Amino acid sequence: MRWDSLFDDLEAQFSAERALEAESEITERARMELAGIELGDRLRGAAGSGLKLFLADGNIIHGVLGRVGAGWLVLSEGSRQWLVPLAAVLTFQGLGRLALKPVSTVRQLPGIASVLRALARDRSAVVVHLSTRAGGGAKVNGVIDRVGRDHFDIAVVRDGEVRRAGNVASVMTVPFSAVAALCSAGGE
């Protein structure tokens, strides 16, 4: 009877040790998997969710997360949409734990330069919010004329005016790194 008790005790210790090893391995694998998750993956997992962004220019934007591209995201705030470079976001509030890898590297959305080229082609009136380091949180109203590899030219017009040669107050060249956010004109 005493031997049965000893063997039962040894089996219990062995089972507890195996369970501890398995738990430790699972924890380590989870840490390693988490180390491979990028911000874009977390953002793709939060598509359709409400987020609060704290931007480099001091603004706070609330909205529903739409598309996430290579280095940018689109946030819808009522009828207005914001194009925000990820580098201009100081913090995100409202991201869940879900992370989604891109479906395919071939089908990834384009970079911010491609998006800005589409806005230039459409002659869309925009408001560019400059980061604090670039201009003290200044806003520029206008139409994007040309887009380079790391900068764009915007024809500055007064709020509510359309881009015509006589309405252009100046043309500014803006490095991508100076953009805190960009939104549709109107409703500002």
Protein Blocks (a to p, Z undefined) as FASTA:
>chain_A
ZZmmmmmmmmmmmmmmmmmmmmmmmmmmmmmmmmmpcfklmmmmmgoiacddddfkopac
ddddfbddehiacddehjbccdddfklpmbdchiafbdcddfblklpccdfklmmmmmmm
nopacdddddfklnoopacddddfbdcfkbccdddddehiacdfklmmbdcdddfklpmb
dcdeehZZ
